[in-house]
């Protein structure tokens, strides 16, 4: 406590700031209750959080979550719409923060973390994942074509890992079977510098493996169903054609069923998977990637069945 003239100022850390005047001060000049109220109000205002602060924090968290999804590289995310994912993450986070959903989201995150731990740290779904891979024996008689499905191409016009794995495996199948044609599907999208296409890198790999004179390209194709339709147009009538379809292991079941729905006699060949050990699933990282690929295919099967792109069982 310190004294200045007739005024004493007392500060207590456990209470709000309080100004006390000695009895020498006339009540007509200053009223103690009024001063106390002003001091209390000032203290509350200084500690009050701005209304927009929860929204800012929520938007930041949502943006980071969207970035994490993009960086992890889950199937179908972000596709060609990375900016949309980032915007959706920021807006969703801002709404959650403003509506004070933080506690509910925290509880949900704990549940998701426990489920993720069970699915990636234990062999709970190993059999379901590995049994989803469809692999048929390659016939000894030459097929009409080996069809290699595409994945994506980057801005340097280079195939991504899945696209490269599929094509390398497809070239091996074509050479072993001596099929009449090798068919690939074109991935193409526009950029500021022009059109980006998978043709050039596919040609490089096929030239390493053999003769490009038997190579055919089908386009445009944005989905597996598009790839099947374009192939059916090239090899019409499809019902009289025997083909091998080469694609990523967990994509085989849906892809081959799509081609069969158009009448093709299909030999389904899974490509070599080099990004993770899909057949043995030895650890959590492998299970994590395989789990999301498997879930993506389950959702894809639901979509394809609802659109009538698969035969009814």
Phi and psi in degrees as a GROMACS rama.xvg file:
@    title "Ramachandran Plot"
@    xaxis  label "Phi"
@    yaxis  label "Psi"
@TYPE xy
-133.212  151.033  UNK-2
-114.111  129.931  UNK-3
-121.965  105.989  UNK-4
61.2929  -124.209  UNK-5
-98.559  11.462  UNK-6
-112.362  129.858  UNK-7
-111.27  132.2  UNK-8
-114.926  118.683  UNK-9
-111.296  131.974  UNK-10
-121.364  123.962  UNK-11
-119.883  127.343  UNK-12
-67.5504  -25.7427  UNK-13
-85.015  -7.75238  UNK-14
-127.512  168.835  UNK-15
-68.6141  158.336  UNK-16
-60.0259  140.039  UNK-17
-138.004  132.315  UNK-18
-105.898  126.189  UNK-19
-120.107  129.944  UNK-20
-108.659  145.008  UNK-21
-67.158  162.942  UNK-22
-66.8361  -9.03606  UNK-23
-70.9469  -22.5135  UNK-24
-74.7255  131.198  UNK-25
-72.1245  137.368  UNK-26
-64.4165  -21.3696  UNK-27
-72.6241  -21.4189  UNK-28
-85.1429  -51.6797  UNK-29
-137.374  139.05  UNK-30
-108.577  125.275  UNK-31
-56.8555  -43.7228  UNK-32
-60.6874  -37.7412  UNK-33
-66.2859  -44.8842  UNK-34
-63.2151  -39.6304  UNK-35
-63.2926  -42.3923  UNK-36
-63.1593  -41.8135  UNK-37
-63.5286  -41.7013  UNK-38
-64.6782  -42.8746  UNK-39
-63.2871  -42.4205  UNK-40
-64.8924  -41.4337  UNK-41
-61.562  -41.9673  UNK-42
-62.5872  -42.9825  UNK-43
-65.3438  -40.4201  UNK-44
-64.8525  -39.7662  UNK-45
-67.4238  -27.1889  UNK-46
-95.4597  -5.21723  UNK-47
-74.8545  134.881  UNK-48
-83.3001  136.823  UNK-49
-60.2032  148.282  UNK-50
-62.7736  -26.8396  UNK-51
-85.5989  -8.22494  UNK-52
-64.2116  -44.2594  UNK-53
-60.05  -35.815  UNK-54
-67.0268  -39.7327  UNK-55
-63.711  -45.3644  UNK-56
-62.7712  -44.6667  UNK-57
-62.0186  -41.9918  UNK-58
-62.2432  -39.3974  UNK-59
-63.2353  -44.7849  UNK-60
-64.5213  -43.2326  UNK-61
-62.8414  -39.4357  UNK-62
-64.6374  -42.6035  UNK-63
-63.9514  -39.0913  UNK-64
-64.3069  -42.1599  UNK-65
-64.0471  -40.9228  UNK-66
-61.8512  -40.152  UNK-67
-62.1224  -42.3762  UNK-68
-62.3728  -40.2022  UNK-69
-68.2885  -44.2495  UNK-70
-66.8257  -38.5229  UNK-71
-62.3406  -31.075  UNK-72
78.5916  44.1674  UNK-73
-68.3563  152.166  UNK-74
-56.9971  130.72  UNK-75
80.9365  -3.20957  UNK-76
-119.735  126.609  UNK-77
-95.8637  3.68798  UNK-78
65.8809  -134.484  UNK-79
-101.867  20.0465  UNK-80
-130.611  49.5106  UNK-81
-61.6823  -40.9264  UNK-82
-62.6873  -35.314  UNK-83
-65.3641  -41.6372  UNK-84
-62.8308  -43.0317  UNK-85
-64.3094  -43.9048  UNK-86
-64.2606  -43.1794  UNK-87
-63.3912  -39.6192  UNK-88
-63.6301  -43.1666  UNK-89
-66.97  -44.1325  UNK-90
-65.526  -43.8998  UNK-91
-62.7165  -42.1973  UNK-92
-64.2761  -39.9482  UNK-93
-63.9967  -42.7443  UNK-94
-64.2072  -42.6724  UNK-95
-62.7802  -40.0278  UNK-96
-68.22  -42.6172  UNK-97
-67.1875  -35.0329  UNK-98
-86.9445  3.43371  UNK-99
59.2235  49.4654  UNK-100
-93.8695  10.5147  UNK-101
-55.7851  -42.9883  UNK-102
-66.4122  -42.9224  UNK-103
-63.6741  -41.1703  UNK-104
-65.2628  -38.1933  UNK-105
-62.5161  -44.5302  UNK-106
-62.4786  -43.0785  UNK-107
-63.3496  -37.6824  UNK-108
-63.9226  -38.3784  UNK-109
-63.3635  -43.0055  UNK-110
-62.9575  -44.9795  UNK-111
-62.1976  -41.283  UNK-112
-62.6675  -40.5527  UNK-113
-65.7931  -43.9615  UNK-114
-63.5588  -43.8935  UNK-115
-61.1434  -39.1105  UNK-116
-64.5124  -42.2995  UNK-117
-63.1604  -39.0385  UNK-118
-81.2586  -24.9398  UNK-119
-102.964  -24.187  UNK-120
-97.3792  -9.35006  UNK-121
-126.909  158.088  UNK-122
-82.2164  32.5999  UNK-123
-59.0103  -41.8153  UNK-124
-110.76  10.8123  UNK-125
-56.8196  -46.1811  UNK-126
-66.501  -41.3949  UNK-127
-61.9431  -37.8088  UNK-128
-72.352  -50.4469  UNK-129
-68.2857  -31.93  UNK-130
-75.0532  -12.14  UNK-131
-74.2591  -20.5991  UNK-132
-71.2724  127.494  UNK-133
-104.196  125.336  UNK-134
-138.359  115.74  UNK-135
-100.832  153.214  UNK-136
-70.1239  137.788  UNK-137
-76.1789  124.758  UNK-138
-68.6661  156.94  UNK-139
-79.3186  -26.0426  UNK-140
-82.4601  143.959  UNK-141
-61.7239  138.036  UNK-142
-86.2614  163.503  UNK-143
-68.4588  -32.9394  UNK-144
-164.346  152.871  UNK-145
-108.759  118.432  UNK-146
-103.801  119.426  UNK-147
-105.794  119.28  UNK-148
-81.8122  147.44  UNK-149
-91.2465  170.482  UNK-150
-124.692  -82.9615  UNK-151
-156.827  171.494  UNK-152
-137.086  141.316  UNK-153
-89.5181  -178.188  UNK-154
-69.7274  -15.0915  UNK-155
-86.4732  7.75323  UNK-156
60.5017  40.2852  UNK-157
-116.328  136.137  UNK-158
-62.5928  147.527  UNK-159
-76.0547  179.045  UNK-160
-61.0953  -44.9313  UNK-161
-64.5829  -42.4488  UNK-162
-63.0372  -38.5867  UNK-163
-67.7778  -44.2397  UNK-164
-59.8746  -42.9249  UNK-165
-63.5616  -45.0548  UNK-166
-69.2895  -42.2271  UNK-167
-60.8448  -44.0598  UNK-168
-65.6747  -39.682  UNK-169
-64.0809  -39.1626  UNK-170
-62.8304  -40.2086  UNK-171
-63.1177  -41.0206  UNK-172
-64.4524  -44.0775  UNK-173
-61.0184  -41.4544  UNK-174
-70.4444  -37.3524  UNK-175
-71.6382  -35.2164  UNK-176
-92.6961  -18.0227  UNK-177
59.2166  42.2235  UNK-178
-63.3832  155.819  UNK-179
-68.6484  -38.072  UNK-180
-133.484  152.453  UNK-181
-116.403  118.033  UNK-182
-115.381  131.085  UNK-183
-121.459  160.194  UNK-184
-107.887  143.105  UNK-185
-87.8448  132.561  UNK-186
-102.583  128.315  UNK-187
-148.204  135.616  UNK-188
-153.646  160.135  UNK-189
-93.7527  144.796  UNK-190
-136.264  174.229  UNK-191
-62.0025  -31.1447  UNK-192
-84.225  -5.37125  UNK-193
133.097  -163.017  UNK-194
-85.7942  130.47  UNK-195
-102.61  127.486  UNK-196
-133.872  154.966  UNK-197
-86.1017  -6.51698  UNK-198
-57.2823  -46.6102  UNK-199
-62.9332  -46.9072  UNK-200
-71.3402  -34.3507  UNK-201
-62.0376  -41.4065  UNK-202
-61.9222  -42.1197  UNK-203
-58.2446  -46.8793  UNK-204
-68.5074  -39.1303  UNK-205
-68.067  -36.4612  UNK-206
-63.2001  -33.0866  UNK-207
-67.7414  -28.6298  UNK-208
-97.9095  -10.7102  UNK-209
159.11  -149.11  UNK-210
-86.1146  127.081  UNK-211
-84.7372  -2.77579  UNK-212
-68.538  -21.8967  UNK-213
-97.403  5.2669  UNK-214
-85.4585  132.146  UNK-215
-128.644  147.022  UNK-216
-116.751  134.638  UNK-217
-114.716  140.683  UNK-218
-165.503  161.941  UNK-219
-79.9741  152.286  UNK-220
-146.872  116.821  UNK-221
-110.732  -17.1391  UNK-222
-134.716  169.632  UNK-223
-61.2774  -37.0859  UNK-224
-63.2126  -40.1343  UNK-225
-60.8579  -42.0061  UNK-226
-61.5533  -40.4896  UNK-227
-66.1251  -42.3903  UNK-228
-63.513  -45.3582  UNK-229
-65.2753  -36.5222  UNK-230
-67.2265  -39.467  UNK-231
-63.7064  -35.2274  UNK-232
-66.8646  -38.4402  UNK-233
-72.128  -37.6076  UNK-234
-107.572  25.8294  UNK-235
-60.1305  140.799  UNK-236
-82.4738  138.242  UNK-237
-63.7468  -32.0819  UNK-238
-64.4632  -16.6858  UNK-239
-102.71  10.8306  UNK-240
-112.672  139.063  UNK-241
-110.947  123.832  UNK-242
-133.858  160.984  UNK-243
-108.531  132.91  UNK-244
-108.297  121.464  UNK-245
-111.962  123.941  UNK-246
-155.697  179.507  UNK-247
-62.0573  149.118  UNK-248
-51.1814  -50.3172  UNK-249
-78.669  -5.94406  UNK-250
-93.9058  -11.2362  UNK-251
-59.7001  -44.7594  UNK-252
-63.7497  -47.103  UNK-253
-70.522  -42.7228  UNK-254
-63.3519  -48.4521  UNK-255
-67.584  -35.7265  UNK-256
-64.6926  -33.7403  UNK-257
-66.2661  -42.215  UNK-258
-68.3211  -38.9128  UNK-259
-64.965  -32.1621  UNK-260
-64.4771  -20.6007  UNK-261
-92.7545  0.152587  UNK-262
108.02  -7.80858  UNK-263
-66.4851  147.15  UNK-264
-91.4828  112.593  UNK-265
-110.183  132.858  UNK-266
-104.296  117.322  UNK-267
-93.1253  122.521  UNK-268
-122.911  115.224  UNK-269
-77.4488  135.715  UNK-270
-74.8615  167.328  UNK-271
-72.7203  130.897  UNK-272
-99.4441  113.722  UNK-273
-104.232  -9.56125  UNK-274
-80.9234  -26.0309  UNK-275
-160.187  162.058  UNK-276
-84.9125  88.5883  UNK-277
-74.4383  -23.4776  UNK-278
-88.1512  -30.9666  UNK-279
-105.117  -26.3398  UNK-280
46.6533  64.2138  UNK-281
-76.3375  -17.7573  UNK-282
-151.744  178.512  UNK-283
-63.5337  -35.5847  UNK-284
-64.9431  -44.8982  UNK-285
-63.0175  -43.3981  UNK-286
-64.8791  -37.4062  UNK-287
-60.131  -51.3716  UNK-288
-65.6451  -42.7142  UNK-289
-65.2669  -38.0243  UNK-290
-60.871  -46.2663  UNK-291
-70.5501  -35.803  UNK-292
-63.4654  -40.7935  UNK-293
-66.4727  -44.4475  UNK-294
-62.9242  -39.6335  UNK-295
-60.2594  -40.9267  UNK-296
-70.5229  -34.2043  UNK-297
-63.2192  -43.6707  UNK-298
-65.8024  -37.1314  UNK-299
-63.5417  -38.327  UNK-300
-64.6173  -40.5004  UNK-301
-61.9645  -44.706  UNK-302
-62.7465  -45.5756  UNK-303
-67.9627  -37.0907  UNK-304
-66.686  -41.1121  UNK-305
-65.8507  -26.3594  UNK-306
-93.5954  0.179661  UNK-307
73.7166  26.12  UNK-308
-91.6164  -1.64118  UNK-309
-124.696  153.851  UNK-310
-71.2684  146.637  UNK-311
-74.2718  137.737  UNK-312
